[in-house]
Amino acid sequence: MIKLIDITKKFGNHAVLNNINLHIKEGEFFVLIGPSGSGKTTLLKTINKMETPDSGKIFINNQDISDIKGTVLRRRIGYVIQSIGLLPHMSVKDNILIVPKLLKTDKRIAESRALELLNLVELPPETYKNKFPHQLSGGEAQRVGIARALAADPPIVLMDEPFGALDPITKSRLQNQICRIHKALKKTIVFVTHDIDEAIKIGQKIAIIKDGNIIQTDEPQNILSHPRNSFVATFLGSDRALKKLSKLYVKDYKKNAECVFENELSNDIQTNKKYVWVIDINNILKGWIYLSENGSQYTQIDYETFALNDEETLKDAVSKMIVQSVKTLPVCDKKGQLTGEISLTDIVVKT
């Protein structure tokens, strides 16, 4: 899909990029990460000709981009930046429609696409389409920026630290959302960040850059398990073993859970375990009962805050166990129906 061959870029006597070679596959979520000044943003900008390398070649679908006019190329590639860049005098809908209008897309088709994208980024069109940028929160504005980048249905989307200025909660939500969008639309995404936790969470492939050089390129799990040198190991952090848990999912590690119906709590419960989950007739989790020689104790719980779901990571699971002061958690679907459980022992032994 995207090939960078021997890319070198200098600003004055300073080499910002030094003989860069990368191959980004079609449909891949590829993350460029490195410390400030490492060259990652400059590298990103060479892909859409916002920066021109001093030497080397870039191919998109086997076509040399030096043969494509910059303005034409950029209309084929979505671009999302940290500062968002929404035009303040234009409504949300009109901001999204900028590129489709430049491409002379049929008005009805373009407007239908804009409303579809607002739904995709979870901004209800009737509420948001006529708002102006100053009426949006930072997270809402960034979602509009994502919708705008996708408006012309480009095969490639470039994202330059798009969530860097957001608060942790909004940032996490948008990370989850861009992963869902990538899974749904199968776009090739090249994403720049300096946040290693973000890179591991969202990236299918990661390239670590230092001083204009690619130090290591691989899948997150492989980089975490086998850092190439001391710089990579230090950059990943001393907790890199825990970071691996952010790429492993509850659905792949949960096991069957023993349970009892809440209308049977008065019966003698036969089990070798110290606890069983309590469900109603619709299999919805209601609580858990602790069993001991001195009797039993029933605790009601709210599955929305207490339980895990299949799409959460093992890192989420460990965090929630610590918060809840437990070693085992139930796993429920969106309706609250019990589908299994996962324990700290399962995580330690199986990973």
C-alpha positions as YAML, in Angstrom:
chain: A
units: angstrom
residues:
- id: 1
  name: MET
  ca: [0.00, 0.00, 0.00]
- id: 2
  name: ILE
  ca: [2.59, 2.58, 1.16]
- id: 3
  name: LYS
  ca: [6.32, 2.07, 0.58]
- id: 4
  name: LEU
  ca: [9.00, 4.47, 1.72]
- id: 5
  name: ILE
  ca: [12.40, 3.74, 0.22]
- id: 6
  name: ASP
  ca: [15.61, 5.41, 1.44]
- id: 7
  name: ILE
  ca: [13.82, 8.59, 2.54]
- id: 8
  name: THR
  ca: [16.17, 11.34, 3.71]
- id: 9
  name: LYS
  ca: [15.20, 14.87, 4.71]
- id: 10
  name: LYS
  ca: [17.41, 17.69, 5.98]
- id: 11
  name: PHE
  ca: [16.60, 21.08, 7.40]
- id: 12
  name: GLY
  ca: [19.80, 22.99, 6.87]
- id: 13
  name: ASN
  ca: [22.63, 20.73, 7.99]
- id: 14
  name: HIS
  ca: [20.40, 18.72, 10.31]
- id: 15
  name: ALA
  ca: [19.16, 15.35, 9.03]
- id: 16
  name: VAL
  ca: [15.57, 14.99, 10.27]
- id: 17
  name: LEU
  ca: [15.07, 11.70, 8.43]
- id: 18
  name: ASN
  ca: [17.96, 9.40, 7.69]
- id: 19
  name: ASN
  ca: [17.51, 6.71, 5.03]
- id: 20
  name: ILE
  ca: [14.03, 5.62, 6.16]
- id: 21
  name: ASN
  ca: [12.55, 2.40, 4.77]
- id: 22
  name: LEU
  ca: [9.01, 1.34, 5.66]
- id: 23
  name: HIS
  ca: [6.28, -0.85, 4.20]
- id: 24
  name: ILE
  ca: [2.75, -0.16, 5.42]
- id: 25
  name: LYS
  ca: [0.21, -2.75, 4.33]
- id: 26
  name: GLU
  ca: [-3.26, -2.01, 3.04]
- id: 27
  name: GLY
  ca: [-5.78, -1.78, 5.87]
- id: 28
  name: GLU
  ca: [-3.06, -1.67, 8.54]
- id: 29
  name: PHE
  ca: [-3.16, 0.55, 11.63]
- id: 30
  name: PHE
  ca: [0.47, 1.69, 11.65]
- id: 31
  name: VAL
  ca: [1.87, 3.83, 14.48]
- id: 32
  name: LEU
  ca: [4.96, 6.03, 14.30]
- id: 33
  name: ILE
  ca: [6.29, 6.76, 17.78]
- id: 34
  name: GLY
  ca: [9.32, 8.45, 19.22]
- id: 35
  name: PRO
  ca: [10.46, 11.29, 21.46]
- id: 36
  name: SER
  ca: [9.94, 14.93, 20.50]
- id: 37
  name: GLY
  ca: [12.12, 15.92, 17.57]
- id: 38
  name: SER
  ca: [12.63, 12.35, 16.38]
- id: 39
  name: GLY
  ca: [11.24, 13.07, 12.90]
- id: 40
  name: LYS
  ca: [7.93, 11.22, 13.12]
- id: 41
  name: THR
  ca: [5.71, 14.17, 12.05]
- id: 42
  name: THR
  ca: [8.06, 15.06, 9.20]
- id: 43
  name: LEU
  ca: [7.95, 11.44, 8.06]
- id: 44
  name: LEU
  ca: [4.14, 11.47, 8.16]
- id: 45
  name: LYS
  ca: [4.03, 14.65, 6.07]
- id: 46
  name: THR
  ca: [6.19, 13.14, 3.34]
- id: 47
  name: ILE
  ca: [3.40, 10.67, 2.62]
- id: 48
  name: ASN
  ca: [0.99, 13.39, 1.47]
- id: 49
  name: LYS
  ca: [3.72, 15.72, 0.09]
- id: 50
  name: MET
  ca: [3.37, 18.35, 2.77]
- id: 51
  name: GLU
  ca: [7.13, 17.78, 3.04]
- id: 52
  name: THR
  ca: [9.32, 16.74, 0.15]
- id: 53
  name: PRO
  ca: [12.25, 14.43, 0.91]
- id: 54
  name: ASP
  ca: [15.70, 15.36, -0.32]
- id: 55
  name: SER
  ca: [16.19, 11.82, -1.59]
- id: 56
  name: GLY
  ca: [14.32, 8.54, -1.77]
- id: 57
  name: LYS
  ca: [11.01, 7.41, -3.17]
- id: 58
  name: ILE
  ca: [7.48, 6.98, -1.81]
- id: 59
  name: PHE
  ca: [4.98, 4.70, -3.53]
- id: 60
  name: ILE
  ca: [1.25, 4.44, -2.87]
- id: 61
  name: ASN
  ca: [-0.32, 1.43, -4.57]
- id: 62
  name: ASN
  ca: [2.90, 1.10, -6.59]
- id: 63
  name: GLN
  ca: [2.59, 4.66, -7.93]
- id: 64
  name: ASP
  ca: [5.46, 7.06, -7.32]
- id: 65
  name: ILE
  ca: [3.87, 10.05, -5.57]
- id: 66
  name: SER
  ca: [6.43, 12.37, -7.15]
- id: 67
  name: ASP
  ca: [4.33, 11.94, -10.30]
- id: 68
  name: ILE
  ca: [1.18, 13.20, -8.51]
- id: 69
  name: LYS
  ca: [0.42, 16.86, -7.88]
- id: 70
  name: GLY
  ca: [0.41, 17.58, -4.14]
- id: 71
  name: THR
  ca: [-3.10, 19.07, -4.04]
- id: 72
  name: VAL
  ca: [-4.49, 16.10, -5.94]
- id: 73
  name: LEU
  ca: [-2.75, 13.61, -3.66]
- id: 74
  name: ARG
  ca: [-3.94, 15.33, -0.48]
- id: 75
  name: ARG
  ca: [-7.55, 15.15, -1.61]
- id: 76
  name: ARG
  ca: [-7.15, 11.36, -1.74]
- id: 77
  name: ILE
  ca: [-5.71, 11.13, 1.77]
- id: 78
  name: GLY
  ca: [-7.51, 12.00, 5.01]
- id: 79
  name: TYR
  ca: [-5.57, 14.10, 7.51]
- id: 80
  name: VAL
  ca: [-6.24, 14.66, 11.21]
- id: 81
  name: ILE
  ca: [-4.08, 16.90, 13.39]
- id: 82
  name: GLN
  ca: [-3.93, 17.75, 17.08]
- id: 83
  name: SER
  ca: [-5.11, 21.33, 16.58]
- id: 84
  name: ILE
  ca: [-8.04, 19.97, 14.53]
- id: 85
  name: GLY
  ca: [-8.15, 23.01, 12.22]
- id: 86
  name: LEU
  ca: [-11.92, 23.35, 11.86]
- id: 87
  name: LEU
  ca: [-12.90, 26.54, 10.04]
- id: 88
  name: PRO
  ca: [-14.63, 28.71, 12.68]
- id: 89
  name: HIS
  ca: [-17.09, 30.40, 10.31]
- id: 90
  name: MET
  ca: [-18.44, 27.09, 8.96]
- id: 91
  name: SER
  ca: [-20.91, 24.69, 10.55]
- id: 92
  name: VAL
  ca: [-19.96, 21.16, 11.52]
- id: 93
  name: LYS
  ca: [-21.63, 19.78, 8.39]
- id: 94
  name: ASP
  ca: [-19.88, 22.27, 6.10]
- id: 95
  name: ASN
  ca: [-16.51, 21.55, 7.70]
- id: 96
  name: ILE
  ca: [-17.00, 17.86, 6.97]
- id: 97
  name: LEU
  ca: [-17.99, 18.60, 3.37]
- id: 98
  name: ILE
  ca: [-14.89, 20.64, 2.45]
- id: 99
  name: VAL
  ca: [-13.08, 17.92, 0.48]
- id: 100
  name: PRO
  ca: [-16.21, 16.39, -1.14]
- id: 101
  name: LYS
  ca: [-17.05, 19.89, -2.46]
- id: 102
  name: LEU
  ca: [-13.52, 20.29, -3.85]
- id: 103
  name: LEU
  ca: [-13.96, 16.92, -5.55]
- id: 104
  name: LYS
  ca: [-17.33, 18.10, -6.91]
- id: 105
  name: THR
  ca: [-19.17, 15.22, -5.29]
- id: 106
  name: ASP
  ca: [-22.92, 15.22, -5.85]
- id: 107
  name: LYS
  ca: [-24.43, 17.43, -3.13]
- id: 108
  name: ARG
  ca: [-27.03, 14.93, -1.96]
- id: 109
  name: ILE
  ca: [-24.51, 12.10, -1.80]
- id: 110
  name: ALA
  ca: [-22.00, 14.29, 0.06]
- id: 111
  name: GLU
  ca: [-24.54, 15.51, 2.62]
- id: 112
  name: SER
  ca: [-25.78, 11.97, 3.21]
- id: 113
  name: ARG
  ca: [-22.17, 10.91, 3.77]
- id: 114
  name: ALA
  ca: [-21.66, 13.75, 6.28]
- id: 115
  name: LEU
  ca: [-24.66, 12.65, 8.35]
- id: 116
  name: GLU
  ca: [-23.52, 9.03, 8.17]
- id: 117
  name: LEU
  ca: [-20.08, 10.00, 9.46]
- id: 118
  name: LEU
  ca: [-21.51, 12.05, 12.32]
- id: 119
  name: ASN
  ca: [-23.34, 8.93, 13.42]
- id: 120
  name: LEU
  ca: [-20.14, 6.91, 13.02]
- id: 121
  name: VAL
  ca: [-18.23, 9.23, 15.39]
- id: 122
  name: GLU
  ca: [-21.22, 9.21, 17.76]
- id: 123
  name: LEU
  ca: [-22.31, 12.81, 17.24]
- id: 124
  name: PRO
  ca: [-26.08, 12.74, 16.51]
- id: 125
  name: PRO
  ca: [-26.53, 14.72, 13.27]
- id: 126
  name: GLU
  ca: [-29.67, 16.56, 14.34]
- id: 127
  name: THR
  ca: [-27.83, 17.88, 17.38]
- id: 128
  name: TYR
  ca: [-24.45, 18.66, 15.84]
- id: 129
  name: LYS
  ca: [-24.67, 19.29, 12.09]
- id: 130
  name: ASN
  ca: [-25.54, 22.99, 12.41]
- id: 131
  name: LYS
  ca: [-23.27, 23.78, 15.35]
- id: 132
  name: PHE
  ca: [-20.13, 25.85, 14.95]
- id: 133
  name: PRO
  ca: [-16.66, 24.88, 16.21]
- id: 134
  name: HIS
  ca: [-16.80, 27.27, 19.19]
- id: 135
  name: GLN
  ca: [-19.86, 25.39, 20.44]
- id: 136
  name: LEU
  ca: [-17.99, 22.07, 20.64]
- id: 137
  name: SER
  ca: [-15.88, 20.52, 23.37]
- id: 138
  name: GLY
  ca: [-12.34, 19.43, 22.52]
- id: 139
  name: GLY
  ca: [-13.41, 15.82, 22.15]
- id: 140
  name: GLU
  ca: [-16.41, 16.72, 19.99]
- id: 141
  name: ALA
  ca: [-14.26, 18.92, 17.74]
- id: 142
  name: GLN
  ca: [-11.74, 16.11, 17.32]
- id: 143
  name: ARG
  ca: [-14.54, 13.73, 16.31]
- id: 144
  name: VAL
  ca: [-15.62, 16.23, 13.67]
- id: 145
  name: GLY
  ca: [-12.01, 16.34, 12.49]
- id: 146
  name: ILE
  ca: [-12.05, 12.56, 12.10]
- id: 147
  name: ALA
  ca: [-15.35, 12.71, 10.21]
- id: 148
  name: ARG
  ca: [-13.92, 15.39, 7.91]
- id: 149
  name: ALA
  ca: [-10.86, 13.23, 7.17]
- id: 150
  name: LEU
  ca: [-13.15, 10.34, 6.18]
- id: 151
  name: ALA
  ca: [-15.65, 12.41, 4.17]
- id: 152
  name: ALA
  ca: [-14.23, 11.69, 0.72]
- id: 153
  name: ASP
  ca: [-13.82, 7.99, 1.63]
- id: 154
  name: PRO
  ca: [-10.01, 8.02, 1.28]
- id: 155
  name: PRO
  ca: [-8.16, 4.71, 1.45]
- id: 156
  name: ILE
  ca: [-5.47, 6.31, 3.64]
- id: 157
  name: VAL
  ca: [-5.84, 8.44, 6.77]
- id: 158
  name: LEU
  ca: [-2.90, 10.24, 8.39]
- id: 159
  name: MET
  ca: [-3.26, 11.24, 12.04]
- id: 160
  name: ASP
  ca: [-0.70, 13.49, 13.73]
- id: 161
  name: GLU
  ca: [-1.03, 13.25, 17.54]
- id: 162
  name: PRO
  ca: [-4.80, 13.85, 17.23]
- id: 163
  name: PHE
  ca: [-5.58, 13.09, 20.89]
- id: 164
  name: GLY
  ca: [-2.51, 14.63, 22.50]
- id: 165
  name: ALA
  ca: [-4.29, 17.69, 23.95]
- id: 166
  name: LEU
  ca: [-7.31, 15.86, 25.37]
- id: 167
  name: ASP
  ca: [-8.02, 14.82, 28.92]
- id: 168
  name: PRO
  ca: [-7.38, 11.13, 29.76]
- id: 169
  name: ILE
  ca: [-11.04, 10.06, 29.76]
- id: 170
  name: THR
  ca: [-11.85, 11.71, 26.41]
- id: 171
  name: LYS
  ca: [-8.57, 10.45, 24.98]
- id: 172
  name: SER
  ca: [-9.35, 6.85, 25.94]
- id: 173
  name: ARG
  ca: [-12.84, 7.08, 24.44]
- id: 174
  name: LEU
  ca: [-11.52, 8.43, 21.15]
- id: 175
  name: GLN
  ca: [-8.79, 5.78, 21.04]
- id: 176
  name: ASN
  ca: [-11.49, 3.13, 21.38]
- id: 177
  name: GLN
  ca: [-13.58, 4.88, 18.77]
- id: 178
  name: ILE
  ca: [-10.83, 5.14, 16.16]
- id: 179
  name: CYS
  ca: [-10.12, 1.43, 16.65]
- id: 180
  name: ARG
  ca: [-13.80, 0.66, 16.03]
- id: 181
  name: ILE
  ca: [-13.81, 2.89, 12.95]
- id: 182
  name: HIS
  ca: [-10.68, 1.19, 11.62]
- id: 183
  name: LYS
  ca: [-12.22, -2.22, 12.17]
- id: 184
  name: ALA
  ca: [-15.44, -1.16, 10.42]
- id: 185
  name: LEU
  ca: [-13.98, 0.74, 7.46]
- id: 186
  name: LYS
  ca: [-10.66, -1.11, 6.94]
- id: 187
  name: LYS
  ca: [-8.78, 2.13, 6.20]
- id: 188
  name: THR
  ca: [-5.01, 2.28, 6.15]
- id: 189
  name: ILE
  ca: [-4.17, 4.53, 9.11]
- id: 190
  name: VAL
  ca: [-0.77, 6.03, 9.83]
- id: 191
  name: PHE
  ca: [-0.83, 7.49, 13.34]
- id: 192
  name: VAL
  ca: [1.84, 9.63, 15.03]
- id: 193
  name: THR
  ca: [2.15, 9.72, 18.82]
- id: 194
  name: HIS
  ca: [4.74, 10.11, 21.57]
- id: 195
  name: ASP
  ca: [2.58, 8.11, 24.01]
- id: 196
  name: ILE
  ca: [3.79, 4.51, 24.20]
- id: 197
  name: ASP
  ca: [0.61, 3.32, 25.95]
- id: 198
  name: GLU
  ca: [-1.47, 4.81, 23.14]
- id: 199
  name: ALA
  ca: [0.72, 3.21, 20.49]
- id: 200
  name: ILE
  ca: [0.45, -0.23, 22.06]
- id: 201
  name: LYS
  ca: [-3.29, 0.08, 22.56]
- id: 202
  name: ILE
  ca: [-4.24, 1.07, 19.03]
- id: 203
  name: GLY
  ca: [-1.40, -0.05, 16.76]
- id: 204
  name: GLN
  ca: [-1.22, -3.25, 14.76]
- id: 205
  name: LYS
  ca: [2.36, -2.38, 13.80]
- id: 206
  name: ILE
  ca: [4.69, 0.12, 15.49]
- id: 207
  name: ALA
  ca: [7.80, 1.88, 14.21]
- id: 208
  name: ILE
  ca: [9.98, 3.43, 16.92]
- id: 209
  name: ILE
  ca: [11.97, 6.44, 15.68]
- id: 210
  name: LYS
  ca: [14.95, 8.20, 17.25]
- id: 211
  name: ASP
  ca: [16.98, 11.04, 15.71]
- id: 212
  name: GLY
  ca: [15.53, 10.42, 12.27]
- id: 213
  name: ASN
  ca: [16.28, 6.69, 12.29]
- id: 214
  name: ILE
  ca: [13.92, 3.72, 12.53]
- id: 215
  name: ILE
  ca: [15.14, 1.75, 15.54]
- id: 216
  name: GLN
  ca: [12.60, -1.10, 15.52]
- id: 217
  name: THR
  ca: [9.47, -2.00, 13.57]
- id: 218
  name: ASP
  ca: [7.21, -4.85, 14.63]
- id: 219
  name: GLU
  ca: [3.89, -5.80, 16.17]
- id: 220
  name: PRO
  ca: [3.42, -4.36, 19.68]
- id: 221
  name: GLN
  ca: [3.61, -7.71, 21.43]
- id: 222
  name: ASN
  ca: [6.91, -8.58, 19.75]
- id: 223
  name: ILE
  ca: [8.46, -5.21, 20.57]
- id: 224
  name: LEU
  ca: [7.37, -5.53, 24.19]
- id: 225
  name: SER
  ca: [8.77, -9.05, 24.43]
- id: 226
  name: HIS
  ca: [11.97, -8.40, 22.46]
- id: 227
  name: PRO
  ca: [13.11, -4.75, 22.50]
- id: 228
  name: ARG
  ca: [15.97, -4.38, 20.05]
- id: 229
  name: ASN
  ca: [18.26, -2.33, 22.30]
- id: 230
  name: SER
  ca: [18.49, -0.43, 25.56]
- id: 231
  name: PHE
  ca: [16.88, 2.69, 24.06]
- id: 232
  name: VAL
  ca: [13.76, 0.75, 23.05]
- id: 233
  name: ALA
  ca: [13.61, -1.02, 26.41]
- id: 234
  name: THR
  ca: [13.86, 2.30, 28.27]
- id: 235
  name: PHE
  ca: [11.35, 3.96, 25.96]
- id: 236
  name: LEU
  ca: [8.86, 1.14, 26.55]
- id: 237
  name: GLY
  ca: [9.22, 1.55, 30.31]
- id: 238
  name: SER
  ca: [10.01, -0.84, 33.13]
- id: 239
  name: ASP
  ca: [6.37, -1.97, 33.19]
- id: 240
  name: ARG
  ca: [6.44, -3.30, 29.63]
- id: 241
  name: ALA
  ca: [5.30, -6.73, 30.84]
- id: 242
  name: LEU
  ca: [2.10, -5.07, 32.09]
- id: 243
  name: LYS
  ca: [1.76, -3.13, 28.85]
- id: 244
  name: LYS
  ca: [1.48, -6.46, 27.01]
- id: 245
  name: LEU
  ca: [-1.84, -6.98, 28.78]
- id: 246
  name: SER
  ca: [-3.33, -4.07, 26.82]
- id: 247
  name: LYS
  ca: [-3.18, -6.19, 23.64]
- id: 248
  name: LEU
  ca: [-4.82, -9.27, 25.18]
- id: 249
  name: TYR
  ca: [-8.59, -9.45, 25.50]
- id: 250
  name: VAL
  ca: [-10.92, -10.79, 28.15]
- id: 251
  name: LYS
  ca: [-12.91, -12.79, 25.57]
- id: 252
  name: ASP
  ca: [-9.84, -14.96, 24.88]
- id: 253
  name: TYR
  ca: [-9.08, -15.73, 28.53]
- id: 254
  name: LYS
  ca: [-12.43, -16.01, 30.32]
- id: 255
  name: LYS
  ca: [-13.67, -19.37, 31.55]
- id: 256
  name: ASN
  ca: [-17.02, -20.82, 32.58]
- id: 257
  name: ALA
  ca: [-18.53, -19.40, 35.76]
- id: 258
  name: GLU
  ca: [-20.54, -21.21, 38.41]
- id: 259
  name: CYS
  ca: [-23.82, -19.47, 39.17]
- id: 260
  name: VAL
  ca: [-27.12, -19.89, 40.99]
- id: 261
  name: PHE
  ca: [-30.52, -18.32, 40.41]
- id: 262
  name: GLU
  ca: [-31.45, -15.64, 42.93]
- id: 263
  name: ASN
  ca: [-34.67, -17.46, 43.79]
- id: 264
  name: GLU
  ca: [-32.60, -20.47, 44.89]
- id: 265
  name: LEU
  ca: [-30.41, -18.67, 47.43]
- id: 266
  name: SER
  ca: [-32.20, -20.35, 50.31]
- id: 267
  name: ASN
  ca: [-31.27, -23.79, 48.97]
- id: 268
  name: ASP
  ca: [-28.12, -25.67, 49.93]
- id: 269
  name: ILE
  ca: [-25.51, -24.73, 47.32]
- id: 270
  name: GLN
  ca: [-23.22, -27.59, 46.33]
- id: 271
  name: THR
  ca: [-19.84, -26.33, 45.13]
- id: 272
  name: ASN
  ca: [-16.14, -26.63, 45.92]
- id: 273
  name: LYS
  ca: [-15.67, -22.91, 45.38]
- id: 274
  name: LYS
  ca: [-15.86, -20.18, 47.99]
- id: 275
  name: TYR
  ca: [-18.27, -18.14, 45.88]
- id: 276
  name: VAL
  ca: [-20.82, -18.39, 43.08]
- id: 277
  name: TRP
  ca: [-22.38, -15.67, 40.94]
- id: 278
  name: VAL
  ca: [-26.07, -14.92, 41.34]
- id: 279
  name: ILE
  ca: [-28.26, -14.40, 38.26]
- id: 280
  name: ASP
  ca: [-31.95, -13.88, 37.57]
- id: 281
  name: ILE
  ca: [-34.12, -16.00, 35.27]
- id: 282
  name: ASN
  ca: [-32.81, -14.02, 32.27]
- id: 283
  name: ASN
  ca: [-29.19, -14.84, 33.16]
- id: 284
  name: ILE
  ca: [-28.54, -11.22, 34.18]
- id: 285
  name: LEU
  ca: [-25.91, -10.84, 36.88]
- id: 286
  name: LYS
  ca: [-27.35, -9.69, 40.20]
- id: 287
  name: GLY
  ca: [-24.55, -10.35, 42.66]
- id: 288
  name: TRP
  ca: [-22.36, -13.00, 44.22]
- id: 289
  name: ILE
  ca: [-22.59, -15.21, 47.28]
- id: 290
  name: TYR
  ca: [-19.62, -16.02, 49.51]
- id: 291
  name: LEU
  ca: [-19.69, -19.47, 51.08]
- id: 292
  name: SER
  ca: [-17.90, -20.42, 54.29]
- id: 293
  name: GLU
  ca: [-18.19, -22.82, 57.21]
- id: 294
  name: ASN
  ca: [-20.00, -20.11, 59.15]
- id: 295
  name: GLY
  ca: [-22.67, -19.67, 56.50]
- id: 296
  name: SER
  ca: [-23.10, -17.61, 53.36]
- id: 297
  name: GLN
  ca: [-23.12, -13.92, 52.57]
- id: 298
  name: TYR
  ca: [-24.91, -12.45, 49.56]
- id: 299
  name: THR
  ca: [-23.64, -9.22, 47.99]
- id: 300
  name: GLN
  ca: [-25.64, -7.40, 45.32]
- id: 301
  name: ILE
  ca: [-23.65, -5.74, 42.56]
- id: 302
  name: ASP
  ca: [-24.19, -3.48, 39.56]
- id: 303
  name: TYR
  ca: [-22.87, -5.39, 36.55]
- id: 304
  name: GLU
  ca: [-22.23, -2.15, 34.61]
- id: 305
  name: THR
  ca: [-19.55, -1.05, 37.08]
- id: 306
  name: PHE
  ca: [-18.41, -4.38, 38.55]
- id: 307
  name: ALA
  ca: [-18.27, -6.78, 35.60]
- id: 308
  name: LEU
  ca: [-15.96, -6.94, 32.60]
- id: 309
  name: ASN
  ca: [-17.01, -7.29, 28.97]
- id: 310
  name: ASP
  ca: [-15.44, -9.32, 26.18]
- id: 311
  name: GLU
  ca: [-13.81, -6.32, 24.47]
- id: 312
  name: GLU
  ca: [-11.94, -5.10, 27.54]
- id: 313
  name: THR
  ca: [-8.25, -5.92, 27.85]
- id: 314
  name: LEU
  ca: [-6.46, -7.90, 30.51]
- id: 315
  name: LYS
  ca: [-4.94, -4.61, 31.61]
- id: 316
  name: ASP
  ca: [-8.48, -3.31, 32.19]
- id: 317
  name: ALA
  ca: [-9.23, -6.50, 34.10]
- id: 318
  name: VAL
  ca: [-6.26, -6.19, 36.44]
- id: 319
  name: SER
  ca: [-7.04, -2.52, 37.04]
- id: 320
  name: LYS
  ca: [-10.65, -3.27, 37.90]
- id: 321
  name: MET
  ca: [-9.63, -6.12, 40.21]
- id: 322
  name: ILE
  ca: [-7.42, -3.71, 42.15]
- id: 323
  name: VAL
  ca: [-10.18, -1.10, 42.35]
- id: 324
  name: GLN
  ca: [-12.74, -3.68, 43.51]
- id: 325
  name: SER
  ca: [-10.24, -5.45, 45.82]
- id: 326
  name: VAL
  ca: [-11.04, -8.86, 44.31]
- id: 327
  name: LYS
  ca: [-9.08, -11.56, 42.50]
- id: 328
  name: THR
  ca: [-11.90, -12.72, 40.21]
- id: 329
  name: LEU
  ca: [-14.40, -10.78, 38.13]
- id: 330
  name: PRO
  ca: [-17.49, -11.81, 36.18]
- id: 331
  name: VAL
  ca: [-17.78, -11.21, 32.44]
- id: 332
  name: CYS
  ca: [-21.11, -9.99, 31.04]
- id: 333
  name: ASP
  ca: [-22.50, -9.00, 27.67]
- id: 334
  name: LYS
  ca: [-24.10, -5.61, 26.97]
- id: 335
  name: LYS
  ca: [-27.39, -6.75, 28.49]
- id: 336
  name: GLY
  ca: [-25.72, -7.84, 31.71]
- id: 337
  name: GLN
  ca: [-26.02, -11.55, 31.00]
- id: 338
  name: LEU
  ca: [-23.26, -13.58, 32.63]
- id: 339
  name: THR
  ca: [-20.95, -15.18, 30.05]
- id: 340
  name: GLY
  ca: [-18.01, -16.26, 32.20]
- id: 341
  name: GLU
  ca: [-15.38, -15.11, 34.66]
- id: 342
  name: ILE
  ca: [-11.68, -14.31, 34.76]
- id: 343
  name: SER
  ca: [-9.26, -14.46, 37.67]
- id: 344
  name: LEU
  ca: [-5.87, -12.95, 38.44]
- id: 345
  name: THR
  ca: [-4.46, -16.48, 38.43]
- id: 346
  name: ASP
  ca: [-5.78, -17.02, 34.89]
- id: 347
  name: ILE
  ca: [-4.01, -13.85, 33.74]
- id: 348
  name: VAL
  ca: [-0.70, -14.63, 35.42]
- id: 349
  name: VAL
  ca: [-0.56, -18.29, 34.35]
- id: 350
  name: LYS
  ca: [-1.86, -17.94, 30.80]
- id: 351
  name: THR
  ca: [0.14, -14.88, 29.79]
...
